[in-house]
Amino acid sequence: MLFLTFFFFTGALQKTSVSYFFWALWLLHYVNRTFIFPFRIKTEGKKIPIFIVVSAILFNFMNGFLNGYWLGNFGGNYDPATYFSSLNFIIGIVIFGAGFFINNYSDTILINLRKPGESGYKIPTGGLFKYVSCPNHFGEIVEWTGYAIMVMGLPAWSFALWTFCNLVPRTLDHHKWYREKFSEYPKERKAVIPFIL
């Protein structure tokens, strides 16, 4: 969030309302992920390995640099008179919005899985959990694919691809764990992409 903002605003390209909109969408996701989501989850007593923290910082620096530098210097000169009504923008914003909703709705189901005082694991149900084990991951993949369609820049597409390559293996592990942990786990439920994977 900070890295993209820095490189976006220090870029030499004149900003338009479209490039500001793309910056705001990025902030929407990361303000939610950085400041809102952590207060919604119940993580008392849980620790995160330092390697994961350092990896996340390095990845976000690289990703923020590439996307912020590109928007600020090369690809941020969208014409507001035409771009907000372009097919790229309309398709991209619909897909981004759907992914953002799926991601957050699925997170809410997971957060509310246990009632206060309960421990242990449960099989999540509701929403896209009917079809996949990790709809929150599916939603994030959809979200950043929509962003890439809107922005139509190589850094945005590389981030969408990285999101897919990062989340799919994690989701396959989650899916395998659910199947091993729960004998009654729904056999028809896929891992991440409904009806496919």
Order of alpha helices (4+ residues) and beta strands (2+ residues): alpha-alpha-alpha-alpha-alpha-alpha-alpha-alpha
